[in-house]
């Protein structure tokens, strides 16, 4: 099988480079080893004859760290320094490189890269270590139990040699079926604060190649002119004005009529030619609603009986208990559409080789879906399609669409050409904001009843919004009993023990293409749960932390205790209850993607003249901390992403068309918006869990709770800047 050579062309011929040891999995998934001549093995680790070790990373790199994390696992098990291991991205092959959390699909998302690779990559590294040690044992006549590998050197008593000396012999051995994994007491790299990212240098010095940086010889740049509203189709065009643009080549209606492809010699010419192009649209089936109408539909749904009883509770009985409570709290929340807005807009490059193979160069988040789509478009077998993974300048979920939207656009733009020139599809920032996919709009209505002692006697929770999973390839797997769990995650599976919880859900019509967004449903469910917990604590006359801990009090429940653990750690490190004069604090804690994060936000100022976010203190329990430096960066990024969007961002529609277009009216977080973000990691022996998303959910409610504590202003509709809160 041809392996991706996008970074360093590592599948050199054995005759030219000497024997090569590959350790990975056969098509049936069994751990195996082979020499470079083998076509039956797709490796997780490759050791060249010169001793160069390469980790074959099955997850794409969008800044979240697998290009560091997975090599760390292999280097730890073999016995290497981090500067002794390189990385390359795996080819598209779900039989071997499937995400174990995704079934038979290869892909990255849901904060699963480390959790699903933890055992797999350690086992590959351990197998390589044992094979090298076995080869050394045979060469030296020394018992294998007395041989170690330290910093890439094989050692036994007074004997030592670099691993390169044993690659040829090791390549002839069978891989151990169950290699011994190192005990955590032996770890030198895993959990080491000094380990830094493998890709920092190339990103810092500008040599990293992102998809947008790729320039194949003689390629054309393609841009798509799309309808302003979802559902419009192109019926024709006039390119008379486009022909006046220097560098313009031609234009063509895409086979699916979703837009018109404009081809040019360079990006600027493509932008100008597309602007000049006049397209005839059929908008009879296009979206026409405004944002106000969409919000009204959601609020109406919240006031009606829900479509689905999520947790099977007796809603009437719980409603009666709340009606009879000493104190009744009620709030309705609204969350607008949000764009992902990664720094690098969508792009990819497609070419055809002399033998008819289609090659896609893409920061591919779910290559399996794209591979299948390309099989249909080009009517080719699997092996005649290659996907070469590039670095991605962010994603936040955007590059992982169920229909491979921009990759399919590129294929359709290519298939109507004579295929003699590569085609590079480029989206502008405006394309990304106005024609992309969005976090769906959602509403929540919550009624909570408290008895005379401040105890919860009932919690009635209605959710209404646009299902992400329904109508996609994921519906059969992720929608059960007509309930899209992503709409209610963070409520339905909350570790809090809340007596009398009734949870209902109603699906509302989609106005745009909706998609998972960093932390998916947790983006809105955590906000509601954590601001309501604060309000209930206040009504009960209890401290917000103490009130939460009272609902996480089962010492035998690990889920509750881990959530309580980060809450206590954040309280301690954030100096909870001791804010300086003129400041106030807010706290929130949430579990998502297997990890637990608590955050204390400290603010100053006032809502009318401007709130200043002074600092954020975070505590995270994500199991074994493989790369603490990466974890801190991801939690900090998650905090910034969550807070930045609730401060001032929303996507609004007028007549079905998106109003915003670029960063001036969809403003990302500024470095001046937040003071210090301190991250404290819980020491744990549990298997690693996700870190790419769990920092986001508690950030917004912690900020909301801090603002309410400071000024009394409660924010139940977002963004905050449009609902009574200004920032400095």
VENDA-V909859 format. One record per residue. N is the residue number from 1. SS is DSSP state (H for helix, E for strand, C for the rest). PHI is phi in whole degrees, 0 to 359 (NA if undefined). D_CENTER is the distance of its C-alpha to the mean C-alpha in whole Angstrom. Layout:
N & SS & PHI & D_CENTER
N & SS & PHI & D_CENTER
This chain:
1 & C & NA & 29
2 & C & 283 & 28
3 & C & 259 & 25
4 & C & 308 & 23
5 & C & 247 & 25
6 & C & 295 & 22
7 & C & 255 & 23
8 & C & 218 & 26
9 & C & 57 & 28
10 & C & 279 & 28
11 & C & 272 & 30
12 & C & 287 & 33
13 & C & 298 & 36
14 & H & 298 & 38
15 & H & 295 & 41
16 & H & 277 & 40
17 & H & 251 & 38
18 & C & 87 & 39
19 & C & 297 & 38
20 & C & 229 & 34
21 & E & 260 & 33
22 & E & 246 & 30
23 & E & 233 & 28
24 & E & 189 & 26
25 & E & 226 & 26
26 & C & 283 & 28
27 & C & 305 & 27
28 & C & 275 & 28
29 & C & 91 & 26
30 & C & 288 & 28
31 & E & 296 & 28
32 & E & 206 & 30
33 & E & 221 & 32
34 & E & 195 & 34
35 & C & 274 & 35
36 & C & 294 & 34
37 & C & 288 & 36
38 & C & 292 & 34
39 & C & 251 & 32
40 & C & 257 & 31
41 & C & 227 & 29
42 & E & 248 & 25
43 & E & 278 & 25
44 & E & 264 & 22
45 & E & 222 & 25
46 & E & 232 & 27
47 & E & 238 & 30
48 & C & 284 & 33
49 & C & 300 & 36
50 & C & 274 & 36
51 & C & 91 & 34
52 & C & 292 & 31
53 & E & 254 & 28
54 & E & 234 & 25
55 & E & 273 & 21
56 & E & 267 & 20
57 & E & 272 & 16
58 & C & 274 & 15
59 & C & 249 & 11
60 & C & 285 & 11
61 & C & 252 & 10
62 & C & 245 & 8
63 & C & 110 & 10
64 & C & 274 & 8
65 & C & 108 & 11
66 & H & 294 & 12
67 & H & 289 & 15
68 & H & 253 & 16
69 & H & 297 & 15
70 & H & 289 & 16
71 & H & 300 & 20
72 & H & 299 & 20
73 & H & 297 & 21
74 & H & 291 & 23
75 & H & 299 & 25
76 & H & 298 & 25
77 & H & 288 & 27
78 & H & 287 & 29
79 & C & 108 & 30
80 & C & 237 & 29
81 & C & 278 & 28
82 & H & 292 & 25
83 & H & 280 & 27
84 & H & 257 & 28
85 & E & 228 & 25
86 & E & 249 & 23
87 & E & 221 & 20
88 & E & 214 & 20
89 & E & 268 & 17
90 & C & 290 & 18
91 & C & 286 & 20
92 & C & 284 & 19
93 & C & 202 & 21
94 & H & 293 & 19
95 & H & 298 & 22
96 & H & 247 & 21
97 & H & 258 & 18
98 & C & 298 & 16
99 & C & 287 & 13
100 & C & 297 & 16
101 & C & 271 & 14
102 & C & 253 & 14
103 & C & 74 & 17
104 & C & 262 & 19
105 & C & 250 & 16
106 & C & 270 & 14
107 & C & 179 & 11
108 & C & 233 & 7
109 & C & 160 & 5
110 & C & 64 & 6
111 & C & 55 & 6
112 & C & 253 & 9
113 & H & 303 & 9
114 & H & 285 & 12
115 & H & 304 & 13
116 & H & 277 & 14
117 & H & 258 & 16
118 & H & 308 & 18
119 & H & 285 & 21
120 & H & 300 & 21
121 & H & 282 & 20
122 & H & 295 & 23
123 & H & 297 & 25
124 & H & 297 & 25
125 & H & 295 & 26
126 & H & 294 & 29
127 & H & 296 & 30
128 & H & 298 & 31
129 & H & 300 & 32
130 & H & 294 & 35
131 & H & 291 & 36
132 & H & 295 & 36
133 & H & 294 & 38
134 & H & 297 & 40
135 & H & 296 & 41
136 & H & 293 & 42
137 & H & 300 & 44
138 & H & 293 & 46
139 & H & 290 & 47
140 & H & 262 & 48
141 & C & 67 & 50
142 & C & 244 & 48
143 & C & 299 & 46
144 & H & 301 & 42
145 & H & 295 & 42
146 & H & 260 & 43
147 & C & 249 & 41
148 & E & 230 & 38
149 & E & 236 & 35
150 & E & 229 & 35
151 & C & 51 & 33
152 & C & 79 & 33
153 & E & 244 & 37
154 & E & 276 & 39
155 & E & 228 & 41
156 & E & 205 & 44
157 & C & 61 & 47
158 & C & 270 & 49
159 & E & 264 & 47
160 & E & 202 & 44
161 & E & 196 & 42
162 & E & 292 & 39
163 & H & 299 & 36
164 & H & 304 & 37
165 & H & 293 & 41
166 & H & 244 & 40
167 & H & 297 & 37
168 & H & 299 & 40
169 & H & 291 & 41
170 & H & 296 & 38
171 & C & 294 & 37
172 & C & 267 & 40
173 & C & 267 & 39
174 & C & 280 & 37
175 & C & 288 & 34
176 & C & 295 & 34
177 & C & 293 & 33
178 & C & 224 & 32
179 & C & 295 & 31
180 & C & 286 & 32
181 & C & 272 & 29
182 & C & 295 & 29
183 & C & 287 & 30
184 & H & 307 & 28
185 & H & 294 & 31
186 & H & 267 & 31
187 & C & 296 & 28
188 & C & 241 & 28
189 & C & 250 & 25
190 & C & 297 & 22
191 & C & 86 & 22
192 & C & 279 & 24
193 & C & 296 & 24
194 & C & 278 & 25
195 & C & 288 & 23
196 & C & 248 & 21
197 & C & 297 & 18
198 & C & 287 & 19
199 & C & 258 & 18
200 & H & 295 & 19
201 & H & 297 & 23
202 & H & 292 & 22
203 & H & 284 & 20
204 & H & 286 & 22
205 & H & 264 & 25
206 & C & 85 & 24
207 & C & 269 & 24
208 & C & 296 & 21
209 & C & 254 & 20
210 & E & 270 & 18
211 & H & 304 & 18
212 & H & 293 & 20
213 & H & 278 & 22
214 & C & 285 & 23
215 & C & 228 & 27
216 & C & 279 & 29
217 & C & 304 & 32
218 & C & 66 & 34
219 & C & 283 & 31
220 & E & 257 & 31
221 & E & 263 & 28
222 & E & 243 & 27
223 & E & 233 & 26
224 & E & 253 & 26
225 & E & 270 & 28
226 & E & 248 & 26
227 & C & 292 & 28
228 & C & 291 & 28
229 & E & 241 & 27
230 & C & 301 & 25
231 & C & 106 & 27
232 & C & 286 & 30
233 & E & 229 & 31
234 & E & 276 & 33
235 & E & 246 & 37
236 & E & 174 & 38
237 & E & 203 & 38
238 & E & 234 & 40
239 & C & 254 & 39
240 & C & 304 & 43
241 & C & 290 & 41
242 & H & 296 & 39
243 & H & 294 & 41
244 & H & 278 & 42
245 & C & 276 & 39
246 & C & 296 & 40
247 & C & 100 & 37
248 & E & 291 & 37
249 & E & 253 & 37
250 & E & 191 & 37
251 & E & 217 & 35
252 & E & 205 & 34
253 & E & 291 & 33
254 & C & 296 & 30
255 & C & 304 & 31
256 & C & 269 & 29
257 & C & 63 & 30
258 & C & 283 & 27
259 & E & 172 & 28
260 & E & 241 & 30
261 & E & 276 & 29
262 & E & 246 & 31
263 & E & 252 & 32
264 & E & 210 & 33
265 & C & 282 & 34
266 & C & 207 & 31
267 & H & 295 & 28
268 & H & 296 & 31
269 & H & 296 & 33
270 & H & 296 & 31
271 & H & 298 & 30
272 & H & 292 & 33
273 & H & 294 & 34
274 & H & 294 & 32
275 & H & 299 & 33
276 & H & 280 & 37
277 & C & 291 & 36
278 & E & 255 & 37
279 & E & 245 & 36
280 & E & 268 & 37
281 & E & 245 & 35
282 & E & 257 & 35
283 & C & 255 & 34
284 & C & 296 & 35
285 & C & 252 & 32
286 & C & 280 & 30
287 & C & 293 & 28
288 & C & 233 & 31
289 & C & 287 & 30
290 & C & 266 & 29
291 & H & 299 & 27
292 & H & 299 & 30
293 & H & 293 & 30
294 & H & 296 & 27
295 & H & 296 & 27
296 & H & 297 & 30
297 & H & 299 & 29
298 & H & 292 & 27
299 & H & 294 & 29
300 & H & 297 & 32
301 & H & 297 & 30
302 & H & 292 & 29
303 & H & 273 & 33
304 & C & 257 & 34
305 & C & 295 & 34
306 & C & 290 & 30
307 & C & 293 & 30
308 & E & 230 & 28
309 & E & 270 & 29
310 & C & 294 & 26
311 & C & 255 & 27
312 & C & 71 & 31
313 & C & 284 & 33
314 & C & 278 & 36
315 & H & 298 & 35
316 & H & 295 & 39
317 & H & 295 & 40
318 & H & 291 & 37
319 & H & 299 & 37
320 & H & 294 & 41
321 & H & 296 & 40
322 & H & 292 & 38
323 & H & 301 & 41
324 & C & 268 & 44
325 & C & 286 & 42
326 & C & 293 & 43
327 & E & 227 & 40
328 & E & 239 & 38
329 & E & 251 & 35
330 & E & 216 & 33
331 & E & 216 & 30
332 & E & 240 & 29
333 & E & 241 & 25
334 & E & 224 & 24
335 & E & 236 & 20
336 & C & 280 & 20
337 & E & 299 & 18
338 & E & 225 & 15
339 & E & 269 & 14
340 & C & 282 & 11
341 & C & 52 & 13
342 & C & 295 & 12
343 & C & 298 & 14
344 & C & 262 & 15
345 & C & 296 & 16
346 & C & 296 & 15
347 & E & 191 & 18
348 & E & 191 & 19
349 & E & 233 & 23
350 & E & 233 & 25
351 & E & 215 & 28
352 & E & 239 & 30
353 & C & 277 & 32
354 & C & 299 & 36
355 & C & 270 & 36
356 & C & 90 & 34
357 & C & 290 & 30
358 & E & 268 & 27
359 & E & 242 & 25
360 & E & 252 & 22
361 & E & 258 & 20
362 & E & 201 & 17
363 & C & 282 & 13
364 & C & 273 & 13
365 & C & 276 & 9
366 & C & 229 & 11
367 & H & 299 & 15
368 & H & 299 & 17
369 & H & 296 & 17
370 & H & 294 & 18
371 & H & 300 & 20
372 & H & 298 & 22
373 & H & 298 & 22
374 & H & 291 & 24
375 & H & 302 & 26
376 & H & 288 & 27
377 & H & 294 & 27
378 & H & 263 & 29
379 & C & 54 & 31
380 & C & 235 & 30
381 & C & 289 & 30
382 & H & 308 & 27
383 & H & 289 & 28
384 & H & 265 & 29
385 & E & 233 & 26
386 & E & 238 & 23
387 & E & 237 & 20
388 & E & 256 & 20
389 & E & 279 & 16
390 & C & 255 & 16
391 & E & 293 & 14
392 & C & 246 & 12
393 & C & 272 & 12
394 & C & 91 & 9
395 & C & 204 & 7
396 & C & 61 & 5
397 & C & 106 & 5
398 & C & 295 & 9
399 & C & 276 & 9
400 & C & 241 & 9
401 & C & 267 & 12
402 & C & 301 & 14
403 & C & 254 & 17
404 & C & 47 & 16
405 & H & 303 & 17
406 & H & 284 & 18
407 & H & 294 & 18
408 & H & 293 & 21
409 & H & 305 & 22
410 & H & 298 & 23
411 & H & 296 & 25
412 & H & 291 & 27
413 & H & 291 & 28
414 & H & 277 & 29
415 & H & 293 & 31
416 & C & 271 & 33
417 & C & 268 & 34
418 & C & 274 & 36
419 & C & 66 & 33
420 & C & 275 & 36
421 & C & 237 & 33
422 & C & 300 & 29
423 & E & 240 & 27
424 & E & 254 & 25
425 & E & 276 & 23
426 & E & 231 & 22
427 & C & 258 & 20
428 & C & 274 & 22
429 & H & 300 & 20
430 & H & 297 & 22
431 & H & 302 & 21
432 & H & 296 & 17
433 & H & 285 & 18
434 & H & 265 & 21
435 & H & 235 & 20
436 & C & 267 & 17
437 & C & 245 & 14
438 & E & 224 & 14
439 & E & 296 & 13
440 & C & 294 & 16
441 & C & 285 & 19
442 & E & 218 & 20
443 & E & 230 & 23
444 & E & 226 & 24
445 & E & 232 & 28
446 & E & 233 & 29
447 & E & 237 & 32
448 & E & 235 & 33
449 & E & 251 & 36
450 & E & 239 & 38
451 & C & 276 & 41
452 & C & 296 & 44
453 & C & 265 & 42
454 & C & 83 & 39
455 & C & 270 & 37
456 & E & 290 & 35
457 & E & 250 & 37
458 & E & 190 & 35
459 & E & 220 & 31
460 & E & 256 & 31
461 & E & 231 & 27
462 & E & 252 & 27
463 & E & 234 & 24
464 & E & 219 & 24
465 & E & 175 & 21
466 & C & 265 & 20
467 & C & 296 & 18
468 & C & 280 & 15
469 & C & 275 & 16
470 & C & 295 & 20
471 & C & 83 & 21
472 & C & 242 & 18
473 & C & 294 & 19
474 & C & 270 & 17
475 & H & 301 & 19
476 & H & 294 & 22
477 & H & 262 & 19
478 & H & 251 & 17
479 & E & 249 & 20
480 & E & 236 & 23
481 & C & 54 & 26
482 & C & 69 & 25
483 & E & 256 & 22
484 & E & 277 & 19
485 & H & 298 & 17
486 & H & 295 & 14
487 & H & 283 & 17
488 & C & 233 & 18
489 & C & 298 & 16
490 & C & 94 & 17
491 & C & 249 & 20
492 & C & 300 & 21
493 & C & 245 & 20
494 & C & 294 & 21
495 & C & 291 & 23
496 & C & 302 & 25
497 & C & 267 & 29
498 & C & 239 & 30
499 & C & 291 & 33
500 & C & 67 & 34
501 & E & 267 & 30
502 & E & 240 & 30
503 & E & 235 & 27
504 & E & 241 & 27
505 & E & 222 & 25
506 & E & 229 & 26
507 & E & 275 & 24
508 & C & 244 & 25
509 & C & 297 & 25
510 & C & 282 & 22
511 & C & 260 & 23
512 & C & 220 & 21
513 & C & 281 & 18
514 & E & 258 & 15
515 & C & 203 & 12
516 & C & 302 & 9
517 & C & 222 & 8
518 & C & 325 & 6
519 & C & 88 & 7
520 & C & 54 & 9
521 & C & 293 & 13
522 & H & 299 & 13
523 & H & 299 & 13
524 & H & 252 & 16
525 & H & 292 & 18
526 & H & 295 & 17
527 & H & 301 & 19
528 & H & 291 & 22
529 & H & 301 & 22
530 & H & 280 & 23
531 & H & 286 & 25
532 & H & 289 & 27
533 & H & 297 & 27
534 & H & 295 & 29
535 & H & 294 & 31
536 & H & 293 & 32
537 & H & 297 & 33
538 & H & 297 & 35
539 & H & 296 & 37
540 & H & 276 & 38
541 & C & 70 & 39
542 & C & 237 & 36
543 & C & 296 & 34
544 & H & 302 & 30
545 & H & 290 & 29
546 & H & 299 & 32
547 & H & 296 & 32
548 & H & 295 & 28
549 & H & 299 & 30
550 & H & 294 & 32
551 & C & 258 & 30
552 & C & 226 & 28
553 & C & 262 & 32
554 & C & 277 & 32
555 & C & 295 & 32
556 & C & 271 & 32
557 & C & 259 & 28
558 & H & 297 & 26
559 & H & 301 & 23
560 & H & 294 & 25
561 & H & 290 & 26
562 & H & 290 & 23
563 & H & 293 & 22
564 & H & 296 & 25
565 & H & 297 & 25
566 & H & 288 & 22
567 & H & 298 & 24
568 & H & 294 & 27
569 & H & 293 & 26
570 & H & 296 & 24
571 & H & 300 & 28
572 & H & 292 & 30
573 & H & 288 & 28
574 & C & 272 & 27
575 & C & 55 & 31
576 & C & 304 & 31
577 & C & 85 & 34
578 & C & 232 & 35
579 & C & 294 & 34
580 & C & 299 & 36
581 & C & 304 & 39
582 & C & 87 & 37
583 & E & 237 & 34
584 & E & 218 & 32
585 & E & 239 & 29
586 & E & 226 & 26
587 & E & 226 & 24
588 & E & 206 & 21
589 & E & 217 & 20
590 & E & 205 & 17
591 & E & 254 & 16
592 & E & 207 & 12
593 & C & 54 & 11
594 & C & 82 & 14
595 & E & 247 & 14
596 & E & 238 & 17
597 & E & 224 & 16
598 & E & 239 & 20
599 & E & 221 & 20
600 & E & 248 & 24
601 & E & 254 & 24
602 & E & 245 & 27
603 & E & 232 & 29
604 & E & 224 & 32
605 & E & 90 & 34
606 & E & 209 & 34
607 & C & 295 & 32
608 & C & 282 & 35
609 & C & 264 & 35
610 & E & 131 & 32
611 & E & 267 & 30
612 & E & 246 & 28
613 & E & 276 & 26
614 & E & 282 & 27
615 & E & 197 & 25
616 & E & 230 & 22
617 & E & 246 & 22
618 & E & 241 & 20
619 & E & 234 & 20
620 & E & 229 & 17
621 & E & 243 & 18
622 & C & 238 & 16
623 & C & 73 & 18
624 & C & 299 & 20
625 & C & 275 & 18
626 & C & 296 & 18
627 & C & 232 & 17
628 & H & 306 & 18
629 & H & 297 & 18
630 & H & 293 & 14
631 & H & 299 & 14
632 & H & 300 & 16
633 & H & 297 & 14
634 & H & 290 & 11
635 & H & 294 & 12
636 & H & 299 & 15
637 & H & 296 & 12
638 & H & 296 & 10
639 & H & 298 & 14
640 & H & 298 & 15
641 & H & 295 & 12
642 & H & 293 & 13
643 & H & 292 & 17
644 & H & 301 & 17
645 & H & 285 & 16
646 & H & 285 & 19
647 & H & 298 & 21
648 & H & 211 & 22
649 & C & 259 & 20
650 & C & 196 & 20
651 & E & 253 & 20
652 & C & 242 & 24
653 & E & 241 & 26
654 & E & 233 & 30
655 & C & 60 & 31
656 & C & 89 & 28
657 & E & 262 & 27
658 & E & 288 & 24
659 & C & 280 & 26
660 & C & 280 & 24
661 & C & 217 & 23
662 & C & 200 & 22
663 & C & 295 & 21
664 & C & 299 & 25
665 & C & 245 & 24
666 & C & 222 & 20
667 & C & 276 & 20
668 & C & 285 & 18
669 & C & 302 & 18
670 & C & 262 & 21
671 & H & 297 & 22
672 & H & 279 & 25
673 & H & 286 & 23
674 & E & 229 & 23
675 & E & 284 & 25
676 & E & 291 & 24
677 & E & 240 & 21
678 & E & 262 & 22
679 & E & 240 & 20
680 & E & 241 & 22
681 & E & 257 & 20
682 & C & 288 & 22
683 & C & 289 & 24
684 & C & 213 & 23
685 & C & 254 & 24
686 & C & 286 & 22
687 & C & 299 & 19
688 & C & 298 & 16
689 & C & 234 & 13
690 & C & 290 & 10
691 & C & 227 & 9
692 & C & 294 & 6
693 & C & 244 & 6
694 & H & 298 & 10
695 & H & 286 & 12
696 & H & 284 & 11
697 & H & 303 & 13
698 & H & 280 & 16
699 & H & 293 & 17
700 & H & 294 & 18
701 & H & 294 & 21
702 & H & 297 & 22
703 & H & 295 & 23
704 & H & 300 & 24
705 & H & 293 & 26
706 & H & 292 & 27
707 & H & 297 & 29
708 & H & 294 & 30
709 & H & 294 & 32
710 & H & 281 & 33
711 & H & 237 & 34
712 & C & 82 & 34
713 & C & 276 & 32
714 & C & 255 & 30
715 & C & 245 & 27
716 & C & 247 & 26
717 & E & 234 & 25
718 & C & 248 & 23
719 & C & 282 & 22
720 & H & 297 & 25
721 & H & 297 & 26
722 & H & 264 & 28
723 & C & 222 & 29
724 & C & 95 & 31
725 & C & 232 & 29
726 & C & 249 & 30
727 & E & 231 & 28
728 & C & 247 & 30
